[in-house]
Amino acid sequence: QLQLVESGGALVQPGGSLRLSCVASGFTSGYHAIGWFRQAPGKEREGVSTISLSEGSTFYADSVKGRFTISRDNAKKTVYLQMNNLKPEDTGVYYCGADFTPRLRIGVGEPWWFTSWGQGTQVTVSS
């Protein structure tokens, strides 16, 4: 069974940066992509960024394009989300999940495509 653990969240001022990590352990094979999603209080979980683990293709929500960068280190079984120029609307709990279905990806994807969610890491952007 695959386990994912997120880390790196913190309280940061607007304009600041954070790097989130998503580390895989357990049965770490069979999945095709890792996605980062976030959830603010009272809102639905929304997609932030996804990376295809074979081709390395990356996808971003329009709200984070040009500010966030997703990357992977296959040897460390880790996916990173570098977040720059953070805004208050980026506040939320950030989760990573794995998609075990091979797809022709054109975007971040839907939350129900992903499983093995971690416990999340809190990102708060506030002055």
Buried (B, 14 or more C-beta within 10 A) or exposed (E): EBBBBBBBBEEBEEEBEBEBBBBBEEEBEEBBBBBBBBBBEEEEBBBBBBBBBEEEEBBBBEEBEEBBBBBBEEEEBBBBBBBBEBBEEBBBBBBBBBBBEEEEBEEBBEBEBBEBBBEBBEBBBEE
